[in-house]
Amino acid sequence: MSENGFVESSRSGPLRVGERIQLTDAKGKLHTITLTAGATWQGHKGHISHDQIIGSSEGSILLSTLGAPYFYQRPLLEDFVLSMPRGATIVYPKDAAEIIAYGDIHSGDRVLEAGVGSGALTISLLRAVGSTGRVLSIERRADFGEIATKNISLFFGSAHPAWELQINSFQDAVLDEKFDRVVLDMLAPWDCVEITAQILRPGGVFIGYVTTTTQLSRLVEALRANALFTEPESWESLHRPWHVESLSVRPEHRMISHTGFLVRSRRVADGVSAMRKRRRPSKPDEDDLLDQE
């Protein structure tokens, strides 16, 4: 329990009423249900009473009324995020994991997130900062904010005390404090670089998430043009499962490839201009040489 009395819903011990669980049939098809006393889940292979699951240990198998076996357990964060209601496209778990790791987001951090969407990244941020940190999310659309609020409360079991949501544009939001990390997931993050420099503490980390090469180029150049940010780094990650069966080891035919680009930079101290890499001047092409002659 934190100082403010918040208790995150336990993810261990016997399964309880109100928890979400995953049912997996023999073919690997997943079904997510919320345990309710006296309720019954109806599937193509028979019915299952919730009361049979409540109070039992996850990782067990039970039979439906038609004798079909179902394996049940609590969903992982990935499972929850990919199956939760959404209004906007989510930040995929592979990207959220890199934002947490490469942004060095940890317990007690003060994080500003612009573009909450459906709350997928917000959940990862809240788990990283814990109840002693703070996450301020800014979202322009009230309907997205409502969806995110429901998803976050469902995942944690109640409203998270470290989270605050402002329905506003980034430029008009009330920002009267310094943050350790700033994460921008929006259409035009380059327009917010100046404001970010004002609210990010020296040494703080900026993370941008964009989807197109045009957005990537404009954001990187905007960071380079601002002397308060170090030389930006940019990358993408590809998630490729592998098929492993005896000596048959090969990549799967399907993968999670491009979902977005990540851009990272750090805030330098006030009064200091960030160093820039020296770049060789481009060589003149043949037309330029002919013009000189």
C-alpha positions as CSV (number, residue, x, y, z in Angstrom):
1,M,0.0,0.0,0.0
2,S,1.3,3.5,-0.9
3,E,1.2,6.5,1.4
4,N,-2.1,7.6,-0.3
5,G,-3.8,4.3,0.4
6,F,-3.6,3.0,-3.2
7,V,-3.4,-0.8,-3.5
8,E,-2.7,-2.1,-6.9
9,S,-4.8,-5.2,-7.7
10,S,-2.8,-8.3,-6.9
11,R,-1.7,-10.5,-9.8
12,S,-1.0,-13.6,-7.7
13,G,-2.9,-15.9,-5.4
14,P,-6.4,-17.4,-6.0
15,L,-8.5,-15.9,-8.8
16,R,-11.1,-13.4,-7.5
17,V,-14.3,-11.8,-8.6
18,G,-13.8,-8.9,-11.0
19,E,-10.5,-10.2,-12.3
20,R,-9.9,-10.6,-16.1
21,I,-8.7,-14.0,-17.2
22,Q,-7.8,-15.8,-20.4
23,L,-9.3,-19.0,-21.6
24,T,-7.3,-20.9,-24.1
25,D,-8.8,-23.9,-26.1
26,A,-6.9,-26.8,-27.6
27,K,-6.3,-24.9,-30.8
28,G,-4.8,-21.9,-29.0
29,K,-7.7,-19.6,-29.5
30,L,-8.0,-17.0,-26.7
31,H,-11.1,-15.8,-24.9
32,T,-10.9,-13.0,-22.3
33,I,-13.6,-12.8,-19.6
34,T,-14.2,-10.9,-16.4
35,L,-15.0,-13.2,-13.5
36,T,-18.5,-12.6,-12.1
37,A,-20.1,-14.7,-9.4
38,G,-23.0,-16.8,-10.8
39,A,-22.2,-16.0,-14.4
40,T,-21.6,-18.5,-17.2
41,W,-19.3,-18.2,-20.3
42,Q,-20.8,-19.6,-23.4
43,G,-18.6,-20.9,-26.2
44,H,-18.9,-23.1,-29.3
45,K,-17.6,-26.0,-27.3
46,G,-19.8,-25.8,-24.3
47,H,-20.4,-23.6,-21.2
48,I,-18.1,-22.8,-18.3
49,S,-19.3,-21.5,-14.9
50,H,-17.4,-18.6,-13.5
51,D,-17.8,-20.1,-10.1
52,Q,-15.6,-23.1,-11.1
53,I,-12.8,-20.6,-11.7
54,I,-13.2,-18.2,-8.8
55,G,-11.0,-19.2,-5.9
56,S,-8.9,-21.6,-7.9
57,S,-5.2,-21.1,-9.0
58,E,-4.4,-19.7,-12.4
59,G,-2.6,-22.1,-14.8
60,S,-5.2,-24.7,-14.4
61,I,-7.4,-26.7,-16.8
62,L,-11.1,-27.3,-16.7
63,L,-13.7,-28.9,-18.9
64,S,-16.7,-27.3,-20.5
65,T,-20.1,-28.8,-20.4
66,L,-19.3,-30.6,-23.7
67,G,-16.0,-31.9,-22.4
68,A,-13.7,-29.5,-24.2
69,P,-10.6,-28.6,-22.1
70,Y,-9.7,-24.9,-21.4
71,F,-6.5,-23.6,-19.9
72,Y,-7.0,-20.4,-17.9
73,Q,-4.6,-17.8,-16.4
74,R,-4.3,-14.1,-15.8
75,P,-3.5,-12.2,-19.0
76,L,0.0,-10.6,-19.4
77,L,0.3,-6.9,-20.0
78,E,0.7,-7.6,-23.7
79,D,-2.5,-9.7,-23.8
80,F,-4.4,-6.9,-22.0
81,V,-3.2,-4.1,-24.2
82,L,-3.9,-6.0,-27.5
83,S,-7.4,-7.0,-26.4
84,M,-8.6,-3.9,-24.6
85,P,-11.1,-1.4,-26.1
86,R,-9.4,1.2,-28.2
87,G,-10.3,4.5,-29.8
88,A,-6.9,5.3,-31.3
89,T,-4.1,3.0,-32.5
90,I,-2.1,1.8,-29.6
91,V,1.6,1.9,-28.9
92,Y,2.6,-1.7,-29.4
93,P,4.2,-3.5,-26.4
94,K,7.5,-3.8,-28.3
95,D,7.6,0.0,-28.6
96,A,6.4,0.7,-25.1
97,A,9.1,-1.6,-23.7
98,E,11.8,0.4,-25.6
99,I,10.3,3.7,-24.4
100,I,10.6,2.5,-20.8
101,A,14.1,1.0,-21.2
102,Y,15.7,3.6,-23.5
103,G,14.0,6.4,-21.8
104,D,15.3,5.1,-18.5
105,I,11.9,5.6,-16.8
106,H,11.9,4.3,-13.3
107,S,10.2,4.5,-9.9
108,G,9.6,8.1,-8.7
109,D,10.0,9.8,-12.1
110,R,7.8,12.6,-13.2
111,V,6.7,11.9,-16.7
112,L,4.7,14.0,-19.2
113,E,3.0,12.1,-21.9
114,A,1.3,13.9,-24.8
115,G,-1.2,11.8,-26.8
116,V,-2.7,9.3,-24.4
117,G,-4.8,7.5,-27.1
118,S,-6.3,4.4,-25.6
119,G,-3.9,4.3,-22.6
120,A,-1.6,1.4,-23.7
121,L,1.6,3.4,-23.2
122,T,0.2,5.1,-20.1
123,I,-0.2,1.8,-18.3
124,S,3.4,0.9,-18.9
125,L,4.5,4.4,-17.7
126,L,2.5,4.1,-14.5
127,R,3.9,0.6,-13.8
128,A,7.4,2.1,-14.3
129,V,7.0,5.2,-12.1
130,G,5.0,3.4,-9.4
131,S,2.8,5.2,-6.8
132,T,5.7,7.5,-5.8
133,G,6.1,8.9,-9.3
134,R,3.8,11.0,-11.5
135,V,2.4,10.7,-15.0
136,L,0.7,13.7,-16.6
137,S,-1.1,12.8,-19.8
138,I,-2.4,15.4,-22.2
139,E,-5.0,14.4,-24.8
140,R,-6.9,16.7,-27.2
141,R,-9.9,14.4,-27.6
142,A,-12.2,13.8,-24.7
143,D,-13.5,10.5,-26.2
144,F,-9.9,9.1,-26.2
145,G,-9.4,10.3,-22.7
146,E,-12.6,8.5,-21.5
147,I,-11.5,5.2,-23.2
148,A,-8.0,5.5,-21.6
149,T,-9.4,6.2,-18.2
150,K,-11.6,3.1,-18.3
151,N,-8.7,0.9,-19.6
152,I,-6.3,2.1,-16.9
153,S,-8.8,1.6,-14.1
154,L,-9.6,-1.9,-15.4
155,F,-6.0,-2.9,-15.5
156,F,-5.0,-1.5,-12.1
157,G,-8.3,-2.3,-10.4
158,S,-9.1,1.3,-9.6
159,A,-7.9,4.8,-10.6
160,H,-4.2,5.2,-10.3
161,P,-3.1,8.0,-7.9
162,A,0.0,8.8,-9.9
163,W,-2.0,9.6,-13.0
164,E,-3.5,12.9,-14.1
165,L,-5.3,13.5,-17.4
166,Q,-5.7,16.9,-19.0
167,I,-8.0,17.3,-22.0
168,N,-6.2,20.0,-23.8
169,S,-3.7,20.7,-26.6
170,F,-0.1,20.5,-25.6
171,Q,0.4,24.2,-26.3
172,D,-2.5,25.2,-24.1
173,A,-2.0,22.7,-21.2
174,V,-1.2,23.9,-17.7
175,L,2.4,23.0,-17.2
176,D,3.9,24.6,-14.1
177,E,6.5,22.1,-13.1
178,K,9.6,20.4,-14.4
179,F,9.6,16.8,-15.6
180,D,12.2,14.1,-15.7
181,R,10.9,12.6,-18.9
182,V,8.7,13.8,-21.8
183,V,7.1,11.4,-24.3
184,L,5.4,12.9,-27.3
185,D,3.1,10.6,-29.4
186,M,1.3,13.1,-31.6
187,L,0.9,14.2,-35.2
188,A,3.3,17.2,-35.2
189,P,5.7,16.8,-32.2
190,W,8.2,19.3,-33.8
191,D,5.8,22.1,-33.0
192,C,6.2,21.2,-29.3
193,V,10.0,21.1,-29.1
194,E,10.3,24.6,-27.7
195,I,7.8,24.0,-24.9
196,T,9.4,20.7,-24.1
197,A,12.8,22.4,-23.6
198,Q,11.1,24.7,-21.0
199,I,9.5,21.9,-18.9
200,L,12.2,19.2,-19.2
201,R,14.8,19.3,-16.4
202,P,18.5,19.4,-17.4
203,G,19.6,15.8,-18.0
204,G,16.0,14.8,-18.6
205,V,15.1,12.5,-21.5
206,F,12.9,13.3,-24.5
207,I,11.2,10.5,-26.4
208,G,9.3,11.0,-29.6
209,Y,7.1,8.4,-31.3
210,V,6.2,9.0,-34.9
211,T,5.0,6.7,-37.7
212,T,6.3,8.2,-41.0
213,T,9.7,9.1,-42.4
214,T,8.5,12.7,-43.0
215,Q,7.5,13.1,-39.4
216,L,10.8,11.5,-38.3
217,S,12.9,13.9,-40.4
218,R,11.0,17.0,-39.2
219,L,11.2,16.0,-35.5
220,V,15.0,15.2,-35.7
221,E,15.7,18.5,-37.5
222,A,13.7,20.5,-35.0
223,L,15.7,18.9,-32.1
224,R,18.9,19.7,-33.9
225,A,17.8,23.3,-34.4
226,N,17.3,23.7,-30.6
227,A,20.6,24.2,-28.8
228,L,19.1,22.7,-25.5
229,F,18.9,19.2,-26.9
230,T,21.7,16.7,-27.6
231,E,22.1,15.1,-31.0
232,P,19.0,13.0,-31.5
233,E,19.0,9.3,-32.0
234,S,16.3,7.5,-34.0
235,W,15.5,3.9,-34.7
236,E,12.7,1.4,-35.2
237,S,12.3,-2.2,-33.8
238,L,11.0,-5.3,-35.6
239,H,9.5,-8.2,-33.7
240,R,9.9,-11.5,-35.6
241,P,8.8,-14.8,-34.0
242,W,10.6,-18.0,-34.8
243,H,9.3,-21.5,-35.5
244,V,11.2,-24.0,-33.5
245,E,10.3,-27.7,-33.8
246,S,13.0,-30.2,-33.4
247,L,15.6,-29.4,-36.2
248,S,13.1,-27.3,-38.0
249,V,14.2,-23.8,-37.0
250,R,13.2,-20.9,-39.1
251,P,11.5,-17.5,-38.9
252,E,7.7,-17.4,-38.9
253,H,6.0,-16.1,-42.0
254,R,4.3,-13.3,-40.1
255,M,5.9,-10.6,-37.9
256,I,5.2,-7.3,-36.3
257,S,7.4,-5.1,-38.4
258,H,7.1,-1.3,-38.7
259,T,4.8,0.3,-36.2
260,G,6.7,3.6,-35.5
261,F,10.0,5.4,-35.1
262,L,11.5,6.3,-31.8
263,V,13.6,9.5,-31.3
264,R,15.6,10.1,-28.2
265,S,17.4,13.2,-27.0
266,R,18.5,14.7,-23.7
267,R,18.1,18.2,-22.3
268,V,21.4,20.1,-21.6
269,A,21.9,22.6,-18.7
270,D,20.6,26.1,-19.0
271,G,23.1,28.4,-20.7
272,V,24.9,25.5,-22.4
273,S,24.7,24.8,-26.2
274,A,24.6,21.1,-27.1
275,M,27.6,19.8,-29.1
276,R,26.8,18.7,-32.7
277,K,28.5,16.1,-34.8
278,R,30.8,17.5,-37.5
279,R,29.6,16.4,-40.9
280,R,31.7,16.3,-44.0
281,P,30.5,18.7,-46.8
282,S,28.9,16.8,-49.6
283,K,30.9,16.3,-52.8
284,P,29.9,18.3,-55.8
285,D,28.2,16.4,-58.5
286,E,29.3,16.3,-62.2
287,D,26.9,19.1,-63.2
288,D,28.3,21.4,-60.6
289,L,31.8,20.8,-61.9
290,L,30.8,21.4,-65.5
291,D,29.2,24.7,-64.5
292,Q,32.4,25.8,-62.8
293,E,34.4,25.1,-66.0
